[in-house]
Amino acid sequence: MSGNPGPVRNLVIVGGGTAGWMMAAAAARFLNDGQRRITLVESDAIGTVGVGEATIPPILNFNAMLGIDEAEFLAATQGSFKLGIEFVGWGAPGERYLHPFGTYGRDLHGVAFHQIWRKLQGRPDVGPYGDYAMAAAAAAGARFAHPVADARDPLSQLAYAYHFDAGLYARFLRRYAEAHGVTRIEGQIATVLQADGLVTAVQLQDGRQVAGDLFIDCSGFRSLLLGEALAVPFTDWSHWLPCDRAWAVPCGRVDPLLPYTRATAQVAGWQWRIPLRHRTGNGHVYSSAHMSDQAALELLQAGLDAQRAGEPRQLRFTAGRRAELWRGNVVALGLAGGFLEPLESTSIHLIQHGIQLLFALFPDRGFATIERAEYNRLMGAQIEAIRDFIIAHYHLNNRVGEPFWDDLRHMAIPDTLTAKLALFRNKGQLFRYDDDLFGIPNWTAVLIGQGVMPQGWAALADGMDEERLLAMLAQYRQAYAQRAAGLPDHAAYLQRMIGQAPGA
Ligand SMILES: Cc1cc2nc3c(=O)[nH]c(=O)nc-3n(C[C@H](O)[C@H](O)[C@H](O)COP(=O)(O)OP(=O)(O)OC[C@H]3O[C@@H](n4cnc5c(N)ncnc54)[C@H](O)[C@@H]3O)c2cc1C
């Protein structure tokens, strides 16, 4: 396009679920220069998926970006702290491990901590890998405190995220966005109008038209603009991730209030448990090819820790993503761009990442191919790295004799994952590539947690004094346990914080 095409003046967000309101809040904060119009269209009749209650640590950056007060946020969303995910029965029935946030031990002279642990593993007093993470030690006692800055304090190695009520979170963001100048339009979109390969407006059932320069498709699984109107194809990953349905049902609050999500493997899928202050969120993600809807619901209800506190809801999905997430003047965020099951609580993060990347590559009305291509490349790389991480959980199971798990153990996995697992099995070598969300502590938590023990270790670890290393490990292990034992109870800590929240 020749000349200066001019700035985007009119931003239209289609959909008011978590994705839509996250985008609206961030746009209100960073794009509202007084000359730009930001409009969100949503339909009460269609509603939202209403799930999505567990997050990962980068959400702290999103809230900080918006200037959100943490105590106010937790008070408004009935939120709790999350130190990781406990996986139950993924290795073999009855086994459990925690994937904690934060780091394990400390690397030494460029040698990763897990390499040192692997070399000494099996010696008296070395103990399991999980004993070397501050977040795991705190989680085990249902304790919590904020990390500290002093690097000598083991608490500096803890990282955390939140659990919250998805409906309350969307309402919280809506209040924020509307207070910062976003206009909300209620109505059902019937038609998407286009000219020259660009979307020009959406038309509501009552005939009203909402015109825009840039459209953010947050319309959920239907993918109204990117998928339906622009026909961007869906890349299906269900051959690797066969779970395609979920039942979700809340039950009463359970004490102690655990500061972690639980993911329990079931016969044909897995069950989540998310502790909130006013209730517990539960869901059963399963493969409809391996289990009937009725059986899946019964299994979920039989496993509740407290009395049911609402009607069960069913959700249907296919694992995969749109081949492009930005085409022309349409960017898809959230479920409109694709879905990976919530095993590692990554969907809300992908919305946040998409928003941050869009701001970094924010177009003018020329919609340069180069910006779009970079967005699609970076988002694609991150989604595929997450996909591999989730597949690894399934593929590395030891649940022999259960058809669903047997199939997953024997399936062909992506080449990228094959290469990663081969390196790790050999000498525990792991690398974090370009835009990987999950780093070495995350991968080692899951791989070692599911019983993948490297045959050897890094050559550099052999050059180190073993006695000194053993003393170092003993000291770390003791320091994490002692520090954790002195931390406050999670529920009491929250109560104190929220009692001081503005408006609480
Ligand atoms: C079973 C399950 C569990 C999950 N758990 C987690 C989790 O623990 N952590 C996590 O990070 N993520 C989780 N997710 C993902 C998370 O729920 C979503 O990423 C998040 O809620 C975003 O949804 P959304 O806003 O894209 O879509 P939706 O919530 O579906 O919102 C779509 C919006 O578009 C509007 N809309 C659609 N069509 C029209 C139309 N024609 N006209 C007008 N408006 C329209 C709707 O009214 C709605 O407002 C989970 C998802 C599922 C399915």
The ligand as an SDF file (V2000), in Angstrom:
LIG
                    3D

 53 58  0  0  0  0  0  0  0  0999 V2000
  -13.2130  -27.5310   29.8410 C   0  0  0  0  0  0  0  0  0  0  0  0
  -12.3570  -26.3080   29.8110 C   0  0  0  0  0  0  0  0  0  0  0  0
  -11.5840  -25.9550   30.9160 C   0  0  0  0  0  0  0  0  0  0  0  0
  -10.7370  -24.8340   30.8760 C   0  0  0  0  0  0  0  0  0  0  0  0
   -9.9310  -24.5300   31.9410 N   0  0  0  0  0  0  0  0  0  0  0  0
   -9.0140  -23.5480   31.8220 C   0  0  0  0  0  0  0  0  0  0  0  0
   -8.1030  -23.2320   32.8660 C   0  0  0  0  0  0  0  0  0  0  0  0
   -8.1420  -23.8110   33.9400 O   0  0  0  0  0  0  0  0  0  0  0  0
   -7.1950  -22.2580   32.6540 N   0  0  0  0  0  0  0  0  0  0  0  0
   -7.1250  -21.5650   31.4800 C   0  0  0  0  0  0  0  0  0  0  0  0
   -6.2490  -20.7160   31.3080 O   0  0  0  0  0  0  0  0  0  0  0  0
   -8.0280  -21.7880   30.5070 N   0  0  0  0  0  0  0  0  0  0  0  0
   -8.9470  -22.7610   30.6470 C   0  0  0  0  0  0  0  0  0  0  0  0
   -9.8390  -22.9840   29.6370 N   0  0  0  0  0  0  0  0  0  0  0  0
   -9.8710  -22.0870   28.5000 C   0  0  0  0  0  0  0  0  0  0  0  0
  -10.6230  -20.8200   28.8730 C   0  0  0  0  0  0  0  0  0  0  0  0
  -11.8930  -21.1500   29.3750 O   0  0  0  0  0  0  0  0  0  0  0  0
  -10.7680  -19.9340   27.6720 C   0  0  0  0  0  0  0  0  0  0  0  0
   -9.5190  -19.7300   27.0910 O   0  0  0  0  0  0  0  0  0  0  0  0
  -11.3060  -18.5990   28.0710 C   0  0  0  0  0  0  0  0  0  0  0  0
  -12.4780  -18.7320   28.8100 O   0  0  0  0  0  0  0  0  0  0  0  0
  -11.5530  -17.7410   26.8810 C   0  0  0  0  0  0  0  0  0  0  0  0
  -12.7380  -18.0460   26.2540 O   0  0  0  0  0  0  0  0  0  0  0  0
  -13.1880  -17.0770   25.0870 P   0  0  0  0  0  0  0  0  0  0  0  0
  -13.3640  -15.7190   25.6510 O   0  0  0  0  0  0  0  0  0  0  0  0
  -12.2460  -17.2510   23.9650 O   0  0  0  0  0  0  0  0  0  0  0  0
  -14.5650  -17.6940   24.6050 O   0  0  0  0  0  0  0  0  0  0  0  0
  -16.0470  -17.6510   25.2610 P   0  0  0  0  0  0  0  0  0  0  0  0
  -16.0200  -17.6400   26.7330 O   0  0  0  0  0  0  0  0  0  0  0  0
  -16.7970  -18.7490   24.5810 O   0  0  0  0  0  0  0  0  0  0  0  0
  -16.6370  -16.2600   24.8030 O   0  0  0  0  0  0  0  0  0  0  0  0
  -17.1270  -16.0500   23.5100 C   0  0  0  0  0  0  0  0  0  0  0  0
  -17.8650  -14.7230   23.4460 C   0  0  0  0  0  0  0  0  0  0  0  0
  -18.2650  -14.4860   22.1110 O   0  0  0  0  0  0  0  0  0  0  0  0
  -19.6060  -14.1040   22.1010 C   0  0  0  0  0  0  0  0  0  0  0  0
  -20.2170  -14.4790   20.8310 N   0  0  0  0  0  0  0  0  0  0  0  0
  -20.1110  -15.6650   20.1680 C   0  0  0  0  0  0  0  0  0  0  0  0
  -20.8470  -15.6330   19.0560 N   0  0  0  0  0  0  0  0  0  0  0  0
  -21.4190  -14.4050   19.0120 C   0  0  0  0  0  0  0  0  0  0  0  0
  -22.3150  -13.7570   18.1090 C   0  0  0  0  0  0  0  0  0  0  0  0
  -22.7990  -14.3780   17.0180 N   0  0  0  0  0  0  0  0  0  0  0  0
  -22.7020  -12.5010   18.3830 N   0  0  0  0  0  0  0  0  0  0  0  0
  -22.2560  -11.8380   19.4820 C   0  0  0  0  0  0  0  0  0  0  0  0
  -21.4220  -12.4020   20.3600 N   0  0  0  0  0  0  0  0  0  0  0  0
  -21.0190  -13.6620   20.1200 C   0  0  0  0  0  0  0  0  0  0  0  0
  -20.2260  -14.8120   23.2910 C   0  0  0  0  0  0  0  0  0  0  0  0
  -21.4110  -14.1940   23.7090 O   0  0  0  0  0  0  0  0  0  0  0  0
  -19.1090  -14.6710   24.3130 C   0  0  0  0  0  0  0  0  0  0  0  0
  -19.2170  -13.4180   24.9380 O   0  0  0  0  0  0  0  0  0  0  0  0
  -10.7080  -24.0610   29.7020 C   0  0  0  0  0  0  0  0  0  0  0  0
  -11.5400  -24.3630   28.6190 C   0  0  0  0  0  0  0  0  0  0  0  0
  -12.3640  -25.4770   28.6590 C   0  0  0  0  0  0  0  0  0  0  0  0
  -13.2260  -25.8030   27.4750 C   0  0  0  0  0  0  0  0  0  0  0  0
  1  2  1  0
  2  3  1  0
  2 52  2  0
  3  4  2  0
  4  5  1  0
  4 50  1  0
  5  6  2  0
  6  7  1  0
  6 13  1  0
  7  8  2  0
  7  9  1  0
  9 10  1  0
 10 11  2  0
 10 12  1  0
 12 13  2  0
 13 14  1  0
 14 15  1  0
 14 50  1  0
 15 16  1  0
 16 17  1  0
 16 18  1  0
 18 19  1  0
 18 20  1  0
 20 21  1  0
 20 22  1  0
 22 23  1  0
 23 24  1  0
 24 25  2  0
 24 26  1  0
 24 27  1  0
 27 28  1  0
 28 29  2  0
 28 30  1  0
 28 31  1  0
 31 32  1  0
 32 33  1  0
 33 34  1  0
 33 48  1  0
 34 35  1  0
 35 36  1  0
 35 46  1  0
 36 37  1  0
 36 45  1  0
 37 38  2  0
 38 39  1  0
 39 40  1  0
 39 45  2  0
 40 41  1  0
 40 42  2  0
 42 43  1  0
 43 44  2  0
 44 45  1  0
 46 47  1  0
 46 48  1  0
 48 49  1  0
 50 51  2  0
 51 52  1  0
 52 53  1  0
M  END
$$$$
